[in-house]
């Protein structure tokens, strides 16, 4: 594998791009004179309403902290940085696309960040690619973002769904068995998570006892849980996220399913565990970042800074997603001394995040070939509350390197097309 590195680009390439159908053409976004003369604008397109609202708001907090730090260190190219935020909603991709066009075409942002919703992340990638603007996907996990739908200008901080299922599958087989029933949100994120687990089951002679596809924003999971119980699995795999996950796990415990079957999944988040009653903080999961890493440099300082702006609460992975994404923009621009999207994208190939931004072991880097961050994944189990700190709701049992969990670039489906 090519080692992580960074390098400058020798020549400037100017692109011309048209916006989506029905939207007027705009000038290439990396022509600095066509952008804000006084400030560098970063646009965040994320859900602030609906089932993913808390996740989006926490990403925004992380972005804002990064902006404040960047400005204290001289900004981007000596200019003040400004964060512009638009509510994508949690489920309406059409609105998310409209808001992206507003940020790019009217507000003239230099960078685009978002989205939590995987379907929206894919759609926004199309918009940003047409406009030729550097785009960091903060929290949309479905594989195709950096796979079959990859673009030269689109990078992703959060994991792929396959990375998550690959990192935890062997633990689930050993702990619970090989008969899975899936509770799956009915859109791109849920579908690809389930496909990842199904691939692991097939490779290990496991059995899928059934699956329920659940609409985004579901409040009543009783019918799905009844079907899961009737299928007699070893473990019920919850692939829900946000408020959907809170509702599903709370009802599973009310039904007593945790007394009969294993409870587990792939991605889990501190927002969900905080929203659950203590008795429902159960199961085996994957965290993408965790606040309690005493031996990792700069984590303690980051936790303290987030507490100041987060009502005293510790940061979640979503705070880190926003923080790392925003700092990626600044690092790319300041290292290349340019807002040229192509130069910045080339620079980020195999670029390692510095320790004060990485906030995790194993030197996370953006992999050349698919623009996917290779971070550390944290496999472990939920707990009612920590022994030393009541906010310590997750026990990390093992750390998995992203390069060990990810599919090789050749198997992701990404066919990266760079501008001529």
N, C-alpha and C positions, 0 to 999 in steps of 0.2 A: 504494500500500500504506500502511496506517496505520502511523505511526511508533512505534517502541518507546516505551513510557511506563509509568508506574505511578500508581495512584490509589487513594484509600481508598473504602470502601463506606459509604453513609450510614445504612443501617438493618440491623438484625440479623434474619436469617431462621433460624427453627428448624425442623429437619427431623426426622421420625420415620422410622426405617428398620428393616426386618426383615432378619435374617441369612438365609443360604441355607436351603433346605428342610431340616427336621430340626434346625435350630439355634434356640434361644430368641431372642426379640426382645431387643434391647439398647437402652439410651438413646442418643440422638444423641451422637456422640463429641465434638462441640465444645461441649457443656455442661461448662464447666470444672469445676464442683463434682462432676461424675460421674467425673472423671478423677483421676489422682494429684494429691494436694494439695501434695506436697513436690517432686516431680520432674516434668519433662516427658519423656515416653517416646517414643522413635523405634524402630519395629520394622523390622528388616531380614529379609526373606524371600528367601533366595538359596541356590543350590546350594553345599554344602560337601563333597559326595561325588559321585562319578561324573565323566563326561567334562568337565563345566564347573566342577569343584571349584576349580581354581586361579583361574578368573575370578571366582567368587563370593567366594573368600577375599580376593582383591585389592580387590574392591569394599568388603568389610568393613573392610579396613585404611584405605581412604580415608574411610569413614564415621567410624571411630574417631578419626582425626586431626582431622576437622572437629569432632567432639563435644568433643575436648580444647580446641581453639581457641575454640569457642563458650563453653565453661564459663569459660575464662580471661577472656573479655570480658563476663562477667556472665550467661551462660546465655540462656535463652529466657524473656522476661517476668520476669527476675530469679530464675528458678528453675534449679536444676541440671538438665542434660540427661543422660539415660541411654539407651544403645543396647542394645536387646534383639535377639538374633539367633536365627533358626530355620533349620535345614537343610531346604530344600525338596526335596532330591535334584536330580539333573540331568534326570530323565525322567518322574517320577511326578507328574502334575498333581494327582491326588487328594490326595496327601500335602501338596503345596504349599498347596492350599486349606484343608486341615485346620489347617496351621500358621498360616495367615493368620487363621483364626477364633480360634485360641488367642491370638495377639498382640492381636487387637482385642477379643474378648469376655472373656477371662480376664485378660490382662495390662494391658488398658485403655491401649494405646498411643495417643498423640495423632497420630502420623503413621505411614504405611506406606511402606517402600521395597522395590523389587525388581520384576521378577526378570530374571536372565540369559536364561532360556528364554522364547522368545516366546509359546509356547502358555500357559505359566504366567502371563506378564505379562497376557495377555488375561483369563484366569480370575480372577486377583487383582484386576483392575480391576472385575470384576463384584462381587466380595466387598466391596471398599472403597467402591464406589458405593452398595451396599445399606446399608452402615453410615454413609455420609456422612462419610468420613474423607479428609483430604488424602493423596494417594498419588503418589509420584514413581517412575516406572519408570526403573530405573538402566540396565539393559543388554539389554532385550528389543526387538529391532529391527523385527519384522514390521509392515508398513504399518498394519494395521487398529487397532493400539493407539491411535493418534491419528487413525485414519481411520474405518472403518465401525463399530468398537467403541469409539469415543471416549466419554469421560464428562467432565462438568464438573469433577470432583474429581481427575482423573488427568492428570498431566503427565509428559513424557518428556525425559530428558537425552540419551540416545544417539540416533543418526540413525534415520530410517526406511530400510528397504531400498531404496526407490526413490531416495532421496537418494544412497545409495552407488553404485547402478548408473548413475544419471545423471551423477555426477561423474567416473566413470572410463571410461565407454563410448567416448567419442571418442578417448581416449588408446589404448585397446586396438585400435580400428579402424586407427589410423595406424601403430601399432607392430607389429601381428601380422596383421591381415586381418579378414575378416568371416564366417569359418566357425567357429562355437563348438560345443564339446561340453561338457556340464555334468555335474559330479559334485556332486549335490545332496542334502543331508540331508533325510530324508523327514518333515518337519513344517513348521509355519507359516513359520519363519524361512527355510528353504531354498526353499520354494515361492515366496515373494514375491520373494526375490532373483532366482530364475530368471525369474519373470514380468517383472521390471524389465529384465533383459537382453534378454528376448525382445521387449519393446516397442521397445528400442533397435535391435535387429536388424531388425525390421519397418520402422522408420522410415528405416533406412539401407540397405535392400535386402540385408541380410545373410542368412545361412543357419544354421540349427541342425542340425548333423549327427547329433545324438542326445543322450540324457541318461540318467544312472543315478541312481535314487533309493536312497540309502544309509541304513540304520537308524542311529539315534543310538547311539553307543558302538561303532561298527564298528572292528574291528582289522585285518581283511583286506580290502584294496581291489583285490586283483589282478584279479578278474573284471571290475570296473568299468573298470579301466585298460586291460585288453585290448580291451574294447569301444570305449573312447575311441580307442585307437591304430588300430583297424580302420576307424573312421569318417573318418580322415584330415582332421582339422580344422586350421585355422590355429593355434588356441589351445585348450587345455583349461582350462575355467573351474572352479576349485575353490571351492565355496560352503560348505565345511565350516568348523567352528569348534572351538576348544578342542583336546582330545587327538585328536579325529577328524581335525582338520586336520594335526596333527603326523604321524599315521600315514599319511594319504593322500599328503602331499608327500614324506615319506621314501621311500615305496614307488615313487612316480612317478620319483624320481631313481634308485633301484635298478634300475628297468626301463629307464632311459635315455631316458625320454620327453622330458625337457628338452632333449635333443640333436636331437629331431625336430620338436617343436612348441613354441609359446609356452606359458608357464605363467602363469596370472593368476587374478584373482577380484575381488571387491569388498572386503568387510571383511577386514582382516588385523590381527593383534595381536602385540604384543611377546612375550606369553607363548608364542605359537606359535613365533616365530622363535628365542626362547631355548631352546625344547625341541627344535629341529632340529639335526642335524649341520651344520657350516658349509656343506658342499657343497649342502645342500637349502634354504639361505636364498636363494631365487630368486623371480622373478616380479614382476608389477606389481599393485599393490593400493591400497586406501584405508585410511588410518589415521584414527581419530576424534579422537585427541589424541596429541601426541608430546612427549617430555620435552626434546628439544633445540630450544629456540626462544630463541636468545640475545637477540633484540631485543624480546621480549615481557615486560612488567613482571611481577614476582612469580614467574615460573616457576622461576628459580634457587633461590629460597627454598623453594618447594614440593618441588622435587627433593631438596634437602638434608633436609627434614623427613621425607620418605618413606624416604630411605636409612636414617635412624636406626631405623626400625621395620620395615624390609623386608630385613634381613640385608645392608645396604649396597648393595642393588640399586636401580636407578633406577625411578621410577614408570612404570606403563603407563596406557593409557586407562581401564582398569578402576578403578585407584586414583582417577583424576579423576572418573569417573562417581559413585562413592560419595561423594567429597568434595563435588562440586557439588550432588548431590541433598540431602545433609544440610544444607549451608549454605542451600539454597533454602528448606527448612522454617524455619530460624531467621530468615532475612531476612523471609519472609512474615509470621511471627508477630510479630516485633519491630516491623516497620513498621506493621502494623495494630493492634498492642497487643492481640492477641486470639488465641485458639485456635479461633475460629469458622472452620470449613472453608470456608464460602461466602465470607466476607470475604477469607480468604487467597487463594482461587482467583480471585476478581475482581481482587485486587491484582496477581496474577502475569500478568494479561493484558498482553502486550507488555513485560513487565518485563525490563530488561537486567541481566545478572549483573555485579556490580562487578568491576573488573580483578583483584583479589586472589583471586576465585573463578573468573572466566572463564578466566584463564590461556591465552588465545589471542587472536588479532587479530579485528577486525571486529565487536566488540560483540555477542556472542551473546545472544539474547533468546527468551523464551517467546512464540510467535506467538499472537495472539488468534484464536480461531476453532477451533483444534484442539489447543492447549496443547503444541505441539511446539517444543522448543528449536531455534533456528536458529543452529547453530555454524559453525565453519570445518572443512572436510574437507581432508585432506592426501593428495594423490595422488602416488604415487612408486613406488620399487622397493626390494626387499630387497637386502641385501649381507651377505657373510660376517662381516665385522666392520668397524668404523669405522677411519678412518686415524688419528684422534686419540684415540678412546675405543672400546675393544672392545665396549662396550654399545650403541654407535650402529649399529643393525642395519637402519635404514631411511633411505633418501634421499628427502626431500620434493622432488618435481619441480615441483609447483604446488599452490597453495592455492585452494580453491573455496568461495565463500560459500554458506552453507546456503540462503539465500533464492534463489540461482541454481540449486541442485540440487533443491530440493523442488518437489513439485506444488503448484499454488495450492490454497488451502483448499477452494475449490469443487469441485476434482477429487479430493480425498482420500476423499470419502464420509462425512466427519464431519458429523453433524447434531446439533450440541451442544444438549442440553436442560438448561436451568438450572432450579433449583427456583423455584417461584412465590413 
